[in-house]
């Protein structure tokens, strides 16, 4: 490999590493810390270091290790965009009886931008189907002063959704539990109304649509329709990285 190519590649990796690291640091300030942000920051550090010491490392590191690193970068560049694109298509019919809004981070008592987008999508749905019941689901995390469900209920009510149209599930700590505990509440709710079967939809971020649908089936809710909220561009990478790890976990442990 000629020296000019070494220089070009070194510059590319330095710029890429610095950008990825900066993105991870920014995400850590606007979102609750999670595995995706940690991996984002580590990926930025590794890529930046690889760029800075590029000409030393390409001669010292085993070729298989460098190849594995390149393969990982290419895989991320393909899988994460595919995940977001495939999750950006909705299939709700606006004839559903209930819609489940999956919880997301709350900072203190303030909903995150991601959670607000999910709730706004649910409000838009409600405007098309005012007969629907909205389930807000999510317990209280370590950086949260109240449950996600309570914060979600407050936001919906502040934006014109009647309280009697909201069912609050406040125990869940995972997507699987979101669906499992919501099903229990919905079964009881519709049973009291003499309804044995009901149609369901769920709302979550675009990148989360695939895994959420699989977990809904595992939780016993069967086939559900869905609508998505768009992920802010600043957290696409950490969200995508975290979701990739969660999908692998789902494939292995089925939960």
C-alpha positions as CSV (number, residue, x, y, z in Angstrom):
1,X,0.0,0.0,0.0
2,X,1.4,3.3,-1.0
3,X,2.1,6.1,1.5
4,X,-0.6,8.6,0.2
5,X,-3.2,5.9,0.7
6,X,-2.0,5.4,4.3
7,X,-2.4,9.2,4.9
8,X,-5.9,9.3,3.4
9,X,-7.0,6.3,5.5
10,X,-5.5,7.8,8.6
11,X,-7.3,11.1,8.1
12,X,-10.6,9.2,7.4
13,X,-10.4,7.2,10.6
14,X,-9.4,10.2,12.7
15,X,-12.4,12.2,11.4
16,X,-14.7,9.2,11.7
17,X,-13.5,8.4,15.2
18,X,-13.8,12.0,16.4
19,X,-17.4,12.3,15.0
20,X,-18.5,9.0,16.5
21,X,-17.0,9.9,19.9
22,X,-18.6,13.4,19.8
23,X,-21.9,11.8,19.0
24,X,-21.7,9.4,21.9
25,X,-20.7,12.2,24.3
26,X,-23.6,14.3,23.1
27,X,-26.1,11.4,23.5
28,X,-24.9,10.9,27.1
29,X,-25.9,14.4,27.9
30,X,-29.4,14.3,26.4
31,X,-30.3,10.7,27.2
32,X,-30.1,8.4,30.2
33,X,-26.9,6.4,30.0
34,X,-27.4,3.0,28.4
35,X,-25.4,0.2,26.7
36,X,-25.8,1.8,23.3
37,X,-24.3,5.1,24.4
38,X,-21.4,3.3,26.1
39,X,-20.7,1.2,23.0
40,X,-21.0,4.4,20.8
41,X,-18.3,6.1,23.0
42,X,-16.0,3.0,23.0
43,X,-16.4,2.7,19.2
44,X,-15.4,6.3,18.8
45,X,-12.4,5.9,21.1
46,X,-11.2,2.8,19.3
47,X,-11.7,4.3,15.8
48,X,-10.0,7.6,16.8
49,X,-7.0,5.7,18.3
50,X,-6.8,3.5,15.2
51,X,-6.7,6.6,13.1
52,X,-4.1,8.4,15.2
53,X,-1.8,5.3,15.3
54,X,-2.9,3.9,12.0
55,X,0.6,3.5,10.4
56,X,1.9,1.7,13.4
57,X,-1.1,-0.5,14.0
58,X,-1.4,-1.8,10.4
59,X,2.1,-3.2,10.8
60,X,1.7,-4.5,14.3
61,X,-1.8,-5.9,14.6
62,X,-2.8,-9.3,13.2
63,X,-4.4,-9.1,9.8
64,X,-7.4,-11.1,11.0
65,X,-8.1,-8.5,13.8
66,X,-7.9,-5.6,11.4
67,X,-10.2,-7.5,9.0
68,X,-12.7,-8.2,11.9
69,X,-12.7,-4.5,12.8
70,X,-13.4,-3.5,9.1
71,X,-16.1,-6.1,8.9
72,X,-17.8,-4.7,12.0
73,X,-17.7,-1.2,10.7
74,X,-19.3,-2.3,7.4
75,X,-21.9,-4.4,9.2
76,X,-22.9,-1.4,11.3
77,X,-23.1,0.8,8.2
78,X,-25.5,-1.7,6.6
79,X,-27.6,-3.1,9.4
80,X,-28.5,0.1,11.3
81,X,-29.8,2.1,8.3
82,X,-31.8,-1.0,7.2
83,X,-33.3,-1.2,10.7
84,X,-34.5,2.4,10.6
85,X,-35.8,2.2,7.1
86,X,-37.7,-1.0,7.6
87,X,-39.3,0.4,10.8
88,X,-40.5,3.6,9.1
89,X,-43.6,2.0,7.4
90,X,-46.8,1.9,9.5
91,X,-49.6,-0.6,9.0
92,X,-52.3,0.7,11.5
93,X,-55.9,0.5,10.3
94,X,-57.3,3.1,12.7
95,X,-59.8,0.4,13.7
96,X,-57.9,-0.9,16.6
97,X,-59.5,-1.0,20.1
98,X,-56.4,-0.2,22.0
99,X,-52.9,1.2,21.3
100,X,-49.9,0.5,23.5
101,X,-47.3,3.3,23.8
102,X,-44.0,1.8,24.9
103,X,-42.1,3.7,27.5
104,X,-38.7,5.4,27.1
105,X,-36.4,7.5,29.2
106,X,-37.6,10.1,31.7
107,X,-35.1,12.5,33.2
108,X,-36.4,13.3,36.6
109,X,-40.1,14.0,35.8
110,X,-39.4,15.3,32.3
111,X,-40.0,13.1,29.3
112,X,-37.2,12.6,26.8
113,X,-37.4,13.8,23.2
114,X,-37.8,10.2,22.1
115,X,-40.7,9.5,24.5
116,X,-42.4,12.8,23.4
117,X,-42.2,11.6,19.8
118,X,-43.9,8.3,20.7
119,X,-46.6,10.2,22.5
120,X,-47.1,12.6,19.7
121,X,-47.6,9.7,17.3
122,X,-50.2,8.3,19.7
123,X,-52.0,11.6,19.8
124,X,-52.1,11.7,16.0
125,X,-53.5,8.2,16.0
126,X,-56.1,9.2,18.6
127,X,-57.2,12.1,16.4
128,X,-58.0,9.6,13.7
129,X,-59.6,7.0,16.1
130,X,-61.0,8.7,19.2
131,X,-62.6,5.4,20.3
132,X,-59.3,3.9,21.0
133,X,-57.9,3.2,24.5
134,X,-54.3,4.3,25.0
135,X,-52.0,2.2,27.3
136,X,-49.0,4.0,28.6
137,X,-46.4,1.5,29.9
138,X,-43.2,1.8,31.8
139,X,-41.9,1.6,35.3
140,X,-39.4,3.9,37.2
141,X,-35.7,3.7,36.3
142,X,-32.6,4.8,38.3
143,X,-32.5,8.3,36.8
144,X,-36.3,8.8,36.9
145,X,-38.2,10.5,39.8
146,X,-41.6,9.1,38.6
147,X,-42.7,6.1,36.5
148,X,-42.5,6.5,32.8
149,X,-46.2,5.7,32.6
150,X,-47.1,8.6,34.9
151,X,-45.0,11.0,32.9
152,X,-46.7,9.8,29.7
153,X,-50.2,10.1,31.2
154,X,-49.4,13.7,32.2
155,X,-48.2,14.6,28.7
156,X,-51.2,13.0,27.0
157,X,-53.7,14.8,29.3
158,X,-51.9,18.1,28.8
159,X,-52.4,17.6,25.1
160,X,-56.2,16.9,25.2
161,X,-56.5,13.2,25.8
162,X,-59.2,12.4,28.4
163,X,-57.9,10.5,31.5
164,X,-60.6,7.9,31.1
165,X,-59.1,7.0,27.7
166,X,-55.7,6.2,29.3
167,X,-54.7,2.9,31.0
168,X,-51.5,3.2,33.1
169,X,-49.0,0.3,33.5
170,X,-46.3,1.2,35.9
171,X,-44.3,-2.0,36.6
172,X,-42.5,-2.8,33.4
173,X,-38.8,-2.6,33.1
174,X,-38.3,-4.1,29.6
175,X,-40.1,-4.2,26.3
176,X,-41.3,-7.8,27.0
177,X,-42.8,-6.6,30.3
178,X,-44.4,-3.6,28.6
179,X,-46.4,-6.0,26.5
180,X,-46.9,-8.7,29.2
181,X,-48.3,-6.3,31.9
182,X,-50.3,-4.3,29.3
183,X,-52.0,-7.5,28.2
184,X,-53.0,-8.3,31.7
185,X,-54.6,-4.8,32.1
186,X,-56.3,-4.9,28.7
187,X,-57.7,-8.4,29.3
188,X,-59.2,-7.1,32.5
189,X,-60.4,-3.9,30.9
190,X,-62.2,-5.5,28.0
191,X,-63.5,-8.4,30.1
192,X,-65.4,-5.9,32.2
193,X,-66.9,-4.6,29.0
194,X,-67.9,-8.1,27.9
195,X,-65.4,-8.1,25.1
196,X,-63.3,-11.3,24.6
197,X,-61.3,-10.2,21.5
198,X,-59.8,-6.9,20.7
199,X,-57.5,-5.4,18.1
200,X,-54.2,-3.9,19.2
201,X,-51.5,-1.6,17.9
202,X,-48.3,-0.4,19.4
203,X,-46.2,2.8,19.1
204,X,-42.4,2.9,19.3
205,X,-39.4,4.3,17.6
206,X,-38.7,3.2,14.0
207,X,-35.6,1.2,14.9
208,X,-37.5,-0.7,17.6
209,X,-40.5,-1.8,15.5
210,X,-39.0,-5.2,14.5
211,X,-38.0,-6.4,18.0
212,X,-41.2,-5.0,19.6
213,X,-43.4,-7.0,17.2
214,X,-41.5,-10.2,18.0
215,X,-41.8,-9.5,21.8
216,X,-45.5,-8.8,21.5
217,X,-46.0,-12.3,20.1
218,X,-43.9,-13.9,22.8
219,X,-45.9,-12.0,25.4
220,X,-49.1,-13.6,24.0
221,X,-50.5,-10.6,22.1
222,X,-50.2,-12.2,18.7
223,X,-50.0,-10.2,15.5
224,X,-50.3,-6.4,16.1
225,X,-50.3,-3.4,13.9
226,X,-47.9,-0.6,14.6
227,X,-47.0,3.0,13.9
228,X,-43.6,4.6,14.5
229,X,-42.0,7.7,15.7
230,X,-38.9,9.1,14.0
231,X,-35.6,8.9,15.9
232,X,-33.7,12.2,16.3
233,X,-30.6,12.1,14.1
234,X,-28.2,12.7,17.0
235,X,-29.1,9.4,18.7
236,X,-29.5,7.2,15.7
237,X,-26.1,5.5,16.2
238,X,-26.3,4.7,19.9
239,X,-30.0,3.7,19.5
240,X,-29.1,1.4,16.6
241,X,-26.1,-0.1,18.4
242,X,-28.2,-0.8,21.5
243,X,-31.0,-2.3,19.4
244,X,-28.5,-4.6,17.6
245,X,-27.4,-6.0,20.9
246,X,-31.0,-6.4,22.1
247,X,-32.0,-8.2,18.9
248,X,-29.1,-10.7,19.4
249,X,-30.3,-11.2,23.0
250,X,-33.8,-11.8,21.7
251,X,-32.6,-14.4,19.2
252,X,-30.7,-16.2,21.9
253,X,-33.0,-16.0,24.9
254,X,-36.3,-15.4,23.2
255,X,-37.1,-12.5,25.5
